[in-house]
Amino acid sequence: MEFVNIHQAKTHLSKYVDRVNKGHEIIVICKNGSPIAQMVEYKEPKKRKIGLLKNKIKMSKDFDSELPDYIIGDYLP
């Protein structure tokens, strides 16, 4: 991990981008000595398969019906 100030980052942006891309290095950009951003290698998000849990989750037909009074009564003031 390398810390650089904003001026360095602007001046040598291409160099820092190449280093992050090649070596999985993290570049932290600072302003007045305090870290404000970091540059990391971009990774493509994993593709999610649609229907992965199909037929694995069961729900009763009355899952959205009102709760009985004895349950609601415990939570009302």
PDB file with SEQRES, HELIX, SHEET and CRYST1 records, atoms N, CA, C and O in Angstrom:
SEQRES   1 A   77  MET GLU PHE VAL ASN ILE HIS GLN ALA LYS THR HIS LEU          
SEQRES   2 A   77  SER LYS TYR VAL ASP ARG VAL ASN LYS GLY HIS GLU ILE          
SEQRES   3 A   77  ILE VAL ILE CYS LYS ASN GLY SER PRO ILE ALA GLN MET          
SEQRES   4 A   77  VAL GLU TYR LYS GLU PRO LYS LYS ARG LYS ILE GLY LEU          
SEQRES   5 A   77  LEU LYS ASN LYS ILE LYS MET SER LYS ASP PHE ASP SER          
SEQRES   6 A   77  GLU LEU PRO ASP TYR ILE ILE GLY ASP TYR LEU PRO              
HELIX    1 AA1 ILE A    6  THR A   11  1                                   6    
HELIX    2 AA2 LEU A   13  GLY A   23  1                                  11    
HELIX    3 AA3 ASP A   69  TYR A   75  1                                   7    
SHEET    1 AA1 3 GLU A   2  ASN A   5  0                                        
SHEET    2 AA1 3 ILE A  27  LYS A  31  1                                        
SHEET    3 AA1 3 SER A  34  MET A  39 -1                                        
CRYST1    1.000    1.000    1.000  90.00  90.00  90.00 P 1           1          
ATOM      1  N   MET A   1       0.848  -1.168   0.000  1.00  0.00           N  
ATOM      2  CA  MET A   1       0.000   0.000   0.000  1.00  0.00           C  
ATOM      3  C   MET A   1       0.894   1.232   0.000  1.00  0.00           C  
ATOM      4  O   MET A   1       1.832   1.344   0.789  1.00  0.00           O  
ATOM      5  N   GLU A   2       0.580   2.142  -0.897  1.00  0.00           N  
ATOM      6  CA  GLU A   2       1.377   3.362  -0.999  1.00  0.00           C  
ATOM      7  C   GLU A   2       0.475   4.575  -0.821  1.00  0.00           C  
ATOM      8  O   GLU A   2      -0.627   4.618  -1.368  1.00  0.00           O  
ATOM      9  N   PHE A   3       0.937   5.551  -0.065  1.00  0.00           N  
ATOM     10  CA  PHE A   3       0.204   6.786   0.167  1.00  0.00           C  
ATOM     11  C   PHE A   3       0.804   7.884  -0.698  1.00  0.00           C  
ATOM     12  O   PHE A   3       2.016   8.097  -0.685  1.00  0.00           O  
ATOM     13  N   VAL A   4      -0.046   8.587  -1.455  1.00  0.00           N  
ATOM     14  CA  VAL A   4       0.412   9.684  -2.302  1.00  0.00           C  
ATOM     15  C   VAL A   4      -0.526  10.869  -2.111  1.00  0.00           C  
ATOM     16  O   VAL A   4      -1.710  10.696  -1.819  1.00  0.00           O  
ATOM     17  N   ASN A   5       0.015  12.080  -2.280  1.00  0.00           N  
ATOM     18  CA  ASN A   5      -0.864  13.244  -2.169  1.00  0.00           C  
ATOM     19  C   ASN A   5      -1.556  13.497  -3.509  1.00  0.00           C  
ATOM     20  O   ASN A   5      -1.182  12.919  -4.530  1.00  0.00           O  
ATOM     21  N   ILE A   6      -2.556  14.356  -3.494  1.00  0.00           N  
ATOM     22  CA  ILE A   6      -3.363  14.599  -4.683  1.00  0.00           C  
ATOM     23  C   ILE A   6      -2.508  15.096  -5.848  1.00  0.00           C  
ATOM     24  O   ILE A   6      -2.703  14.668  -6.986  1.00  0.00           O  
ATOM     25  N   HIS A   7      -1.569  15.989  -5.573  1.00  0.00           N  
ATOM     26  CA  HIS A   7      -0.723  16.521  -6.647  1.00  0.00           C  
ATOM     27  C   HIS A   7       0.063  15.396  -7.327  1.00  0.00           C  
ATOM     28  O   HIS A   7       0.129  15.332  -8.555  1.00  0.00           O  
ATOM     29  N   GLN A   8       0.657  14.511  -6.521  1.00  0.00           N  
ATOM     30  CA  GLN A   8       1.385  13.364  -7.098  1.00  0.00           C  
ATOM     31  C   GLN A   8       0.437  12.502  -7.936  1.00  0.00           C  
ATOM     32  O   GLN A   8       0.778  12.082  -9.041  1.00  0.00           O  
ATOM     33  N   ALA A   9      -0.758  12.244  -7.394  1.00  0.00           N  
ATOM     34  CA  ALA A   9      -1.718  11.381  -8.079  1.00  0.00           C  
ATOM     35  C   ALA A   9      -2.115  11.973  -9.429  1.00  0.00           C  
ATOM     36  O   ALA A   9      -2.209  11.250 -10.421  1.00  0.00           O  
ATOM     37  N   LYS A  10      -2.348  13.283  -9.470  1.00  0.00           N  
ATOM     38  CA  LYS A  10      -2.717  13.924 -10.739  1.00  0.00           C  
ATOM     39  C   LYS A  10      -1.555  13.919 -11.720  1.00  0.00           C  
ATOM     40  O   LYS A  10      -1.744  13.689 -12.915  1.00  0.00           O  
ATOM     41  N   THR A  11      -0.363  14.171 -11.220  1.00  0.00           N  
ATOM     42  CA  THR A  11       0.808  14.261 -12.084  1.00  0.00           C  
ATOM     43  C   THR A  11       1.180  12.908 -12.679  1.00  0.00           C  
ATOM     44  O   THR A  11       1.576  12.831 -13.842  1.00  0.00           O  
ATOM     45  N   HIS A  12       1.058  11.846 -11.897  1.00  0.00           N  
ATOM     46  CA  HIS A  12       1.508  10.511 -12.313  1.00  0.00           C  
ATOM     47  C   HIS A  12       0.366   9.503 -12.366  1.00  0.00           C  
ATOM     48  O   HIS A  12       0.566   8.327 -12.065  1.00  0.00           O  
ATOM     49  N   LEU A  13      -0.814   9.945 -12.740  1.00  0.00           N  
ATOM     50  CA  LEU A  13      -1.988   9.064 -12.723  1.00  0.00           C  
ATOM     51  C   LEU A  13      -1.772   7.794 -13.544  1.00  0.00           C  
ATOM     52  O   LEU A  13      -2.073   6.698 -13.070  1.00  0.00           O  
ATOM     53  N   SER A  14      -1.266   7.921 -14.743  1.00  0.00           N  
ATOM     54  CA  SER A  14      -1.059   6.745 -15.601  1.00  0.00           C  
ATOM     55  C   SER A  14      -0.144   5.728 -14.944  1.00  0.00           C  
ATOM     56  O   SER A  14      -0.394   4.524 -15.011  1.00  0.00           O  
ATOM     57  N   LYS A  15       0.910   6.207 -14.311  1.00  0.00           N  
ATOM     58  CA  LYS A  15       1.863   5.314 -13.640  1.00  0.00           C  
ATOM     59  C   LYS A  15       1.169   4.543 -12.505  1.00  0.00           C  
ATOM     60  O   LYS A  15       1.361   3.335 -12.365  1.00  0.00           O  
ATOM     61  N   TYR A  16       0.371   5.243 -11.705  1.00  0.00           N  
ATOM     62  CA  TYR A  16      -0.309   4.588 -10.586  1.00  0.00           C  
ATOM     63  C   TYR A  16      -1.372   3.605 -11.074  1.00  0.00           C  
ATOM     64  O   TYR A  16      -1.547   2.535 -10.491  1.00  0.00           O  
ATOM     65  N   VAL A  17      -2.078   3.966 -12.137  1.00  0.00           N  
ATOM     66  CA  VAL A  17      -3.075   3.050 -12.705  1.00  0.00           C  
ATOM     67  C   VAL A  17      -2.404   1.774 -13.194  1.00  0.00           C  
ATOM     68  O   VAL A  17      -2.911   0.678 -12.952  1.00  0.00           O  
ATOM     69  N   ASP A  18      -1.270   1.900 -13.879  1.00  0.00           N  
ATOM     70  CA  ASP A  18      -0.543   0.719 -14.355  1.00  0.00           C  
ATOM     71  C   ASP A  18      -0.077  -0.154 -13.201  1.00  0.00           C  
ATOM     72  O   ASP A  18      -0.174  -1.379 -13.270  1.00  0.00           O  
ATOM     73  N   ARG A  19       0.427   0.466 -12.140  1.00  0.00           N  
ATOM     74  CA  ARG A  19       0.903  -0.306 -10.988  1.00  0.00           C  
ATOM     75  C   ARG A  19      -0.232  -1.054 -10.311  1.00  0.00           C  
ATOM     76  O   ARG A  19      -0.066  -2.209  -9.920  1.00  0.00           O  
ATOM     77  N   VAL A  20      -1.376  -0.414 -10.170  1.00  0.00           N  
ATOM     78  CA  VAL A  20      -2.532  -1.080  -9.556  1.00  0.00           C  
ATOM     79  C   VAL A  20      -2.991  -2.220 -10.448  1.00  0.00           C  
ATOM     80  O   VAL A  20      -3.303  -3.306  -9.958  1.00  0.00           O  
ATOM     81  N   ASN A  21      -3.035  -1.985 -11.745  1.00  0.00           N  
ATOM     82  CA  ASN A  21      -3.511  -2.992 -12.689  1.00  0.00           C  
ATOM     83  C   ASN A  21      -2.595  -4.206 -12.756  1.00  0.00           C  
ATOM     84  O   ASN A  21      -3.076  -5.333 -12.876  1.00  0.00           O  
ATOM     85  N   LYS A  22      -1.303  -3.999 -12.680  1.00  0.00           N  
ATOM     86  CA  LYS A  22      -0.351  -5.107 -12.820  1.00  0.00           C  
ATOM     87  C   LYS A  22      -0.110  -5.873 -11.524  1.00  0.00           C  
ATOM     88  O   LYS A  22      -0.056  -7.103 -11.522  1.00  0.00           O  
ATOM     89  N   GLY A  23       0.032  -5.147 -10.435  1.00  0.00           N  
ATOM     90  CA  GLY A  23       0.472  -5.817  -9.228  1.00  0.00           C  
ATOM     91  C   GLY A  23      -0.521  -5.910  -8.095  1.00  0.00           C  
ATOM     92  O   GLY A  23      -0.142  -6.251  -6.975  1.00  0.00           O  
ATOM     93  N   HIS A  24      -1.761  -5.623  -8.348  1.00  0.00           N  
ATOM     94  CA  HIS A  24      -2.779  -5.676  -7.295  1.00  0.00           C  
ATOM     95  C   HIS A  24      -2.404  -4.794  -6.112  1.00  0.00           C  
ATOM     96  O   HIS A  24      -2.805  -5.065  -4.980  1.00  0.00           O  
ATOM     97  N   GLU A  25      -1.641  -3.746  -6.368  1.00  0.00           N  
ATOM     98  CA  GLU A  25      -1.231  -2.826  -5.316  1.00  0.00           C  
ATOM     99  C   GLU A  25      -2.353  -1.830  -5.061  1.00  0.00           C  
ATOM    100  O   GLU A  25      -3.103  -1.489  -5.976  1.00  0.00           O  
ATOM    101  N   ILE A  26      -2.472  -1.365  -3.829  1.00  0.00           N  
ATOM    102  CA  ILE A  26      -3.467  -0.360  -3.473  1.00  0.00           C  
ATOM    103  C   ILE A  26      -2.753   0.971  -3.319  1.00  0.00           C  
ATOM    104  O   ILE A  26      -1.741   1.061  -2.623  1.00  0.00           O  
ATOM    105  N   ILE A  27      -3.275   2.003  -3.966  1.00  0.00           N  
ATOM    106  CA  ILE A  27      -2.745   3.352  -3.849  1.00  0.00           C  
ATOM    107  C   ILE A  27      -3.758   4.173  -3.051  1.00  0.00           C  
ATOM    108  O   ILE A  27      -4.926   4.251  -3.431  1.00  0.00           O  
ATOM    109  N   VAL A  28      -3.319   4.786  -1.951  1.00  0.00           N  
ATOM    110  CA  VAL A  28      -4.186   5.623  -1.129  1.00  0.00           C  
ATOM    111  C   VAL A  28      -3.858   7.081  -1.438  1.00  0.00           C  
ATOM    112  O   VAL A  28      -2.705   7.503  -1.349  1.00  0.00           O  
ATOM    113  N   ILE A  29      -4.889   7.842  -1.801  1.00  0.00           N  
ATOM    114  CA  ILE A  29      -4.708   9.244  -2.134  1.00  0.00           C  
ATOM    115  C   ILE A  29      -5.058  10.084  -0.910  1.00  0.00           C  
ATOM    116  O   ILE A  29      -6.113   9.909  -0.300  1.00  0.00           O  
ATOM    117  N   CYS A  30      -4.149  11.002  -0.561  1.00  0.00           N  
ATOM    118  CA  CYS A  30      -4.310  11.807   0.648  1.00  0.00           C  
ATOM    119  C   CYS A  30      -4.465  13.288   0.314  1.00  0.00           C  
ATOM    120  O   CYS A  30      -3.980  13.769  -0.710  1.00  0.00           O  
ATOM    121  N   LYS A  31      -5.148  13.989   1.199  1.00  0.00           N  
ATOM    122  CA  LYS A  31      -5.272  15.439   1.106  1.00  0.00           C  
ATOM    123  C   LYS A  31      -4.890  15.999   2.470  1.00  0.00           C  
ATOM    124  O   LYS A  31      -5.488  15.648   3.487  1.00  0.00           O  
ATOM    125  N   ASN A  32      -3.894  16.867   2.480  1.00  0.00           N  
ATOM    126  CA  ASN A  32      -3.370  17.429   3.730  1.00  0.00           C  
ATOM    127  C   ASN A  32      -2.959  16.330   4.714  1.00  0.00           C  
ATOM    128  O   ASN A  32      -3.132  16.473   5.925  1.00  0.00           O  
ATOM    129  N   GLY A  33      -2.417  15.243   4.186  1.00  0.00           N  
ATOM    130  CA  GLY A  33      -1.926  14.152   5.028  1.00  0.00           C  
ATOM    131  C   GLY A  33      -2.981  13.166   5.490  1.00  0.00           C  
ATOM    132  O   GLY A  33      -2.647  12.192   6.165  1.00  0.00           O  
ATOM    133  N   SER A  34      -4.254  13.387   5.145  1.00  0.00           N  
ATOM    134  CA  SER A  34      -5.333  12.475   5.548  1.00  0.00           C  
ATOM    135  C   SER A  34      -5.824  11.688   4.338  1.00  0.00           C  
ATOM    136  O   SER A  34      -6.084  12.270   3.285  1.00  0.00           O  
ATOM    137  N   PRO A  35      -5.954  10.377   4.478  1.00  0.00           N  
ATOM    138  CA  PRO A  35      -6.451   9.554   3.374  1.00  0.00           C  
ATOM    139  C   PRO A  35      -7.887   9.939   3.005  1.00  0.00           C  
ATOM    140  O   PRO A  35      -8.735  10.098   3.883  1.00  0.00           O  
ATOM    141  N   ILE A  36      -8.155  10.086   1.708  1.00  0.00           N  
ATOM    142  CA  ILE A  36      -9.515  10.426   1.266  1.00  0.00           C  
ATOM    143  C   ILE A  36     -10.059   9.452   0.222  1.00  0.00           C  
ATOM    144  O   ILE A  36     -11.270   9.387   0.007  1.00  0.00           O  
ATOM    145  N   ALA A  37      -9.180   8.701  -0.421  1.00  0.00           N  
ATOM    146  CA  ALA A  37      -9.638   7.763  -1.453  1.00  0.00           C  
ATOM    147  C   ALA A  37      -8.582   6.688  -1.648  1.00  0.00           C  
ATOM    148  O   ALA A  37      -7.423   6.857  -1.270  1.00  0.00           O  
ATOM    149  N   GLN A  38      -9.007   5.579  -2.246  1.00  0.00           N  
ATOM    150  CA  GLN A  38      -8.024   4.551  -2.579  1.00  0.00           C  
ATOM    151  C   GLN A  38      -8.279   4.042  -3.988  1.00  0.00           C  
ATOM    152  O   GLN A  38      -9.416   4.004  -4.459  1.00  0.00           O  
ATOM    153  N   MET A  39      -7.216   3.659  -4.639  1.00  0.00           N  
ATOM    154  CA  MET A  39      -7.274   3.148  -5.991  1.00  0.00           C  
ATOM    155  C   MET A  39      -6.959   1.652  -5.915  1.00  0.00           C  
ATOM    156  O   MET A  39      -5.889   1.254  -5.455  1.00  0.00           O  
ATOM    157  N   VAL A  40      -7.898   0.842  -6.369  1.00  0.00           N  
ATOM    158  CA  VAL A  40      -7.723  -0.610  -6.355  1.00  0.00           C  
ATOM    159  C   VAL A  40      -8.060  -1.156  -7.736  1.00  0.00           C  
ATOM    160  O   VAL A  40      -8.691  -0.485  -8.554  1.00  0.00           O  
ATOM    161  N   GLU A  41      -7.631  -2.371  -7.973  1.00  0.00           N  
ATOM    162  CA  GLU A  41      -7.905  -3.015  -9.250  1.00  0.00           C  
ATOM    163  C   GLU A  41      -9.402  -3.284  -9.396  1.00  0.00           C  
ATOM    164  O   GLU A  41     -10.051  -3.712  -8.442  1.00  0.00           O  
ATOM    165  N   TYR A  42      -9.944  -3.036 -10.573  1.00  0.00           N  
ATOM    166  CA  TYR A  42     -11.351  -3.294 -10.854  1.00  0.00           C  
ATOM    167  C   TYR A  42     -11.542  -4.776 -11.135  1.00  0.00           C  
ATOM    168  O   TYR A  42     -10.779  -5.387 -11.883  1.00  0.00           O  
ATOM    169  N   LYS A  43     -12.574  -5.340 -10.521  1.00  0.00           N  
ATOM    170  CA  LYS A  43     -12.922  -6.739 -10.779  1.00  0.00           C  
ATOM    171  C   LYS A  43     -14.370  -6.794 -11.235  1.00  0.00           C  
ATOM    172  O   LYS A  43     -15.244  -6.149 -10.655  1.00  0.00           O  
ATOM    173  N   GLU A  44     -14.610  -7.569 -12.277  1.00  0.00           N  
ATOM    174  CA  GLU A  44     -15.973  -7.730 -12.777  1.00  0.00           C  
ATOM    175  C   GLU A  44     -16.830  -8.390 -11.700  1.00  0.00           C  
ATOM    176  O   GLU A  44     -16.392  -9.352 -11.069  1.00  0.00           O  
ATOM    177  N   PRO A  45     -18.048  -7.886 -11.480  1.00  0.00           N  
ATOM    178  CA  PRO A  45     -18.926  -8.544 -10.513  1.00  0.00           C  
ATOM    179  C   PRO A  45     -19.309  -9.929 -11.019  1.00  0.00           C  
ATOM    180  O   PRO A  45     -19.431 -10.155 -12.223  1.00  0.00           O  
ATOM    181  N   LYS A  46     -19.496 -10.844 -10.088  1.00  0.00           N  
ATOM    182  CA  LYS A  46     -19.890 -12.195 -10.472  1.00  0.00           C  
ATOM    183  C   LYS A  46     -21.321 -12.183 -10.969  1.00  0.00           C  
ATOM    184  O   LYS A  46     -22.178 -11.489 -10.423  1.00  0.00           O  
ATOM    185  N   LYS A  47     -21.566 -12.953 -12.003  1.00  0.00           N  
ATOM    186  CA  LYS A  47     -22.908 -13.067 -12.560  1.00  0.00           C  
ATOM    187  C   LYS A  47     -23.728 -13.989 -11.664  1.00  0.00           C  
ATOM    188  O   LYS A  47     -23.276 -15.063 -11.270  1.00  0.00           O  
ATOM    189  N   ARG A  48     -24.945 -13.544 -11.352  1.00  0.00           N  
ATOM    190  CA  ARG A  48     -25.828 -14.388 -10.557  1.00  0.00           C  
ATOM    191  C   ARG A  48     -26.763 -15.149 -11.478  1.00  0.00           C  
ATOM    192  O   ARG A  48     -27.305 -14.598 -12.436  1.00  0.00           O  
ATOM    193  N   LYS A  49     -26.938 -16.405 -11.176  1.00  0.00           N  
ATOM    194  CA  LYS A  49     -27.807 -17.243 -11.983  1.00  0.00           C  
ATOM    195  C   LYS A  49     -29.249 -17.068 -11.506  1.00  0.00           C  
ATOM    196  O   LYS A  49     -29.545 -17.253 -10.326  1.00  0.00           O  
ATOM    197  N   ILE A  50     -30.133 -16.713 -12.420  1.00  0.00           N  
ATOM    198  CA  ILE A  50     -31.545 -16.523 -12.091  1.00  0.00           C  
ATOM    199  C   ILE A  50     -32.180 -17.893 -11.853  1.00  0.00           C  
ATOM    200  O   ILE A  50     -31.958 -18.841 -12.606  1.00  0.00           O  
ATOM    201  N   GLY A  51     -32.969 -17.969 -10.791  1.00  0.00           N  
ATOM    202  CA  GLY A  51     -33.682 -19.202 -10.479  1.00  0.00           C  
ATOM    203  C   GLY A  51     -32.850 -20.207  -9.707  1.00  0.00           C  
ATOM    204  O   GLY A  51     -33.176 -21.394  -9.686  1.00  0.00           O  
ATOM    205  N   LEU A  52     -31.787 -19.752  -9.076  1.00  0.00           N  
ATOM    206  CA  LEU A  52     -30.888 -20.658  -8.365  1.00  0.00           C  
ATOM    207  C   LEU A  52     -31.593 -21.404  -7.225  1.00  0.00           C  
ATOM    208  O   LEU A  52     -31.272 -22.561  -6.954  1.00  0.00           O  
ATOM    209  N   LEU A  53     -32.550 -20.750  -6.555  1.00  0.00           N  
ATOM    210  CA  LEU A  53     -33.245 -21.375  -5.423  1.00  0.00           C  
ATOM    211  C   LEU A  53     -34.639 -21.889  -5.795  1.00  0.00           C  
ATOM    212  O   LEU A  53     -35.447 -22.189  -4.916  1.00  0.00           O  
ATOM    213  N   LYS A  54     -34.914 -21.988  -7.082  1.00  0.00           N  
ATOM    214  CA  LYS A  54     -36.226 -22.462  -7.518  1.00  0.00           C  
ATOM    215  C   LYS A  54     -36.488 -23.862  -6.957  1.00  0.00           C  
ATOM    216  O   LYS A  54     -35.632 -24.743  -7.021  1.00  0.00           O  
ATOM    217  N   ASN A  55     -37.683 -24.042  -6.411  1.00  0.00           N  
ATOM    218  CA  ASN A  55     -38.143 -25.305  -5.807  1.00  0.00           C  
ATOM    219  C   ASN A  55     -37.387 -25.677  -4.537  1.00  0.00           C  
ATOM    220  O   ASN A  55     -37.487 -26.816  -4.080  1.00  0.00           O  
ATOM    221  N   LYS A  56     -36.639 -24.751  -3.959  1.00  0.00           N  
ATOM    222  CA  LYS A  56     -35.925 -25.030  -2.711  1.00  0.00           C  
ATOM    223  C   LYS A  56     -36.531 -24.264  -1.534  1.00  0.00           C  
ATOM    224  O   LYS A  56     -36.258 -24.584  -0.377  1.00  0.00           O  
ATOM    225  N   ILE A  57     -37.343 -23.264  -1.824  1.00  0.00           N  
ATOM    226  CA  ILE A  57     -37.986 -22.474  -0.772  1.00  0.00           C  
ATOM    227  C   ILE A  57     -39.488 -22.695  -0.882  1.00  0.00           C  
ATOM    228  O   ILE A  57     -40.078 -22.527  -1.949  1.00  0.00           O  
ATOM    229  N   LYS A  58     -40.087 -23.067   0.223  1.00  0.00           N  
ATOM    230  CA  LYS A  58     -41.528 -23.304   0.262  1.00  0.00           C  
ATOM    231  C   LYS A  58     -42.180 -22.249   1.143  1.00  0.00           C  
ATOM    232  O   LYS A  58     -41.652 -21.896   2.197  1.00  0.00           O  
ATOM    233  N   MET A  59     -43.335 -21.748   0.703  1.00  0.00           N  
ATOM    234  CA  MET A  59     -44.070 -20.751   1.451  1.00  0.00           C  
ATOM    235  C   MET A  59     -45.517 -21.214   1.555  1.00  0.00           C  
ATOM    236  O   MET A  59     -46.092 -21.680   0.572  1.00  0.00           O  
ATOM    237  N   SER A  60     -46.115 -21.088   2.752  1.00  0.00           N  
ATOM    238  CA  SER A  60     -47.504 -21.514   2.890  1.00  0.00           C  
ATOM    239  C   SER A  60     -48.410 -20.534   2.153  1.00  0.00           C  
ATOM    240  O   SER A  60     -48.038 -19.385   1.913  1.00  0.00           O  
ATOM    241  N   LYS A  61     -49.594 -20.999   1.801  1.00  0.00           N  
ATOM    242  CA  LYS A  61     -50.511 -20.168   1.021  1.00  0.00           C  
ATOM    243  C   LYS A  61     -51.010 -18.970   1.823  1.00  0.00           C  
ATOM    244  O   LYS A  61     -51.395 -17.956   1.240  1.00  0.00           O  
ATOM    245  N   ASP A  62     -51.010 -19.072   3.158  1.00  0.00           N  
ATOM    246  CA  ASP A  62     -51.515 -17.974   3.985  1.00  0.00           C  
ATOM    247  C   ASP A  62     -50.377 -17.164   4.622  1.00  0.00           C  
ATOM    248  O   ASP A  62     -50.563 -16.594   5.696  1.00  0.00           O  
ATOM    249  N   PHE A  63     -49.216 -17.105   3.986  1.00  0.00           N  
ATOM    250  CA  PHE A  63     -48.070 -16.424   4.570  1.00  0.00           C  
ATOM    251  C   PHE A  63     -48.327 -14.935   4.803  1.00  0.00           C  
ATOM    252  O   PHE A  63     -47.706 -14.336   5.681  1.00  0.00           O  
ATOM    253  N   ASP A  64     -49.226 -14.335   4.038  1.00  0.00           N  
ATOM    254  CA  ASP A  64     -49.479 -12.902   4.191  1.00  0.00           C  
ATOM    255  C   ASP A  64     -50.808 -12.592   4.883  1.00  0.00           C  
ATOM    256  O   ASP A  64     -51.278 -11.455   4.843  1.00  0.00           O  
ATOM    257  N   SER A  65     -51.410 -13.595   5.512  1.00  0.00           N  
ATOM    258  CA  SER A  65     -52.672 -13.347   6.220  1.00  0.00           C  
ATOM    259  C   SER A  65     -52.400 -12.643   7.552  1.00  0.00           C  
ATOM    260  O   SER A  65     -51.267 -12.627   8.033  1.00  0.00           O  
ATOM    261  N   GLU A  66     -53.449 -12.061   8.143  1.00  0.00           N  
ATOM    262  CA  GLU A  66     -53.298 -11.332   9.406  1.00  0.00           C  
ATOM    263  C   GLU A  66     -52.877 -12.268  10.525  1.00  0.00           C  
ATOM    264  O   GLU A  66     -53.237 -13.445  10.543  1.00  0.00           O  
ATOM    265  N   LEU A  67     -52.113 -11.726  11.448  1.00  0.00           N  
ATOM    266  CA  LEU A  67     -51.705 -12.501  12.615  1.00  0.00           C  
ATOM    267  C   LEU A  67     -52.874 -12.604  13.596  1.00  0.00           C  
ATOM    268  O   LEU A  67     -53.716 -11.708  13.651  1.00  0.00           O  
ATOM    269  N   PRO A  68     -52.930 -13.677  14.358  1.00  0.00           N  
ATOM    270  CA  PRO A  68     -54.006 -13.826  15.351  1.00  0.00           C  
ATOM    271  C   PRO A  68     -53.891 -12.761  16.443  1.00  0.00           C  
ATOM    272  O   PRO A  68     -52.807 -12.241  16.705  1.00  0.00           O  
ATOM    273  N   ASP A  69     -55.023 -12.447  17.075  1.00  0.00           N  
ATOM    274  CA  ASP A  69     -55.061 -11.410  18.111  1.00  0.00           C  
ATOM    275  C   ASP A  69     -54.137 -11.717  19.285  1.00  0.00           C  
ATOM    276  O   ASP A  69     -53.556 -10.798  19.863  1.00  0.00           O  
ATOM    277  N   TYR A  70     -53.989 -12.985  19.648  1.00  0.00           N  
ATOM    278  CA  TYR A  70     -53.143 -13.298  20.806  1.00  0.00           C  
ATOM    279  C   TYR A  70     -51.669 -12.962  20.543  1.00  0.00           C  
ATOM    280  O   TYR A  70     -50.913 -12.723  21.485  1.00  0.00           O  
ATOM    281  N   ILE A  71     -51.263 -12.942  19.286  1.00  0.00           N  
ATOM    282  CA  ILE A  71     -49.887 -12.547  18.964  1.00  0.00           C  
ATOM    283  C   ILE A  71     -49.792 -11.029  18.875  1.00  0.00           C  
ATOM    284  O   ILE A  71     -48.863 -10.436  19.422  1.00  0.00           O  
ATOM    285  N   ILE A  72     -50.737 -10.396  18.195  1.00  0.00           N  
ATOM    286  CA  ILE A  72     -50.723  -8.942  18.059  1.00  0.00           C  
ATOM    287  C   ILE A  72     -50.863  -8.267  19.421  1.00  0.00           C  
ATOM    288  O   ILE A  72     -50.220  -7.249  19.676  1.00  0.00           O  
ATOM    289  N   GLY A  73     -51.694  -8.821  20.289  1.00  0.00           N  
ATOM    290  CA  GLY A  73     -51.926  -8.239  21.607  1.00  0.00           C  
ATOM    291  C   GLY A  73     -50.673  -8.106  22.432  1.00  0.00           C  
ATOM    292  O   GLY A  73     -50.566  -7.184  23.241  1.00  0.00           O  
ATOM    293  N   ASP A  74     -49.722  -8.997  22.253  1.00  0.00           N  
ATOM    294  CA  ASP A  74     -48.474  -8.944  23.023  1.00  0.00           C  
ATOM    295  C   ASP A  74     -47.596  -7.765  22.619  1.00  0.00           C  
ATOM    296  O   ASP A  74     -46.737  -7.347  23.395  1.00  0.00           O  
ATOM    297  N   TYR A  75     -47.797  -7.220  21.417  1.00  0.00           N  
ATOM    298  CA  TYR A  75     -46.933  -6.166  20.915  1.00  0.00           C  
ATOM    299  C   TYR A  75     -47.584  -4.790  20.893  1.00  0.00           C  
ATOM    300  O   TYR A  75     -46.913  -3.793  20.627  1.00  0.00           O  
ATOM    301  N   LEU A  76     -48.898  -4.723  21.171  1.00  0.00           N  
ATOM    302  CA  LEU A  76     -49.582  -3.434  21.198  1.00  0.00           C  
ATOM    303  C   LEU A  76     -49.543  -2.864  22.618  1.00  0.00           C  
ATOM    304  O   LEU A  76     -49.606  -3.621  23.587  1.00  0.00           O  
ATOM    305  N   PRO A  77     -49.439  -1.539  22.750  1.00  0.00           N  
ATOM    306  CA  PRO A  77     -49.417  -0.943  24.092  1.00  0.00           C  
ATOM    307  C   PRO A  77     -50.749  -1.009  24.795  1.00  0.00           C  
ATOM    308  O   PRO A  77     -50.872  -0.545  25.928  1.00  0.00           O  
TER     309      PRO A  77                                                      
END                                                                             
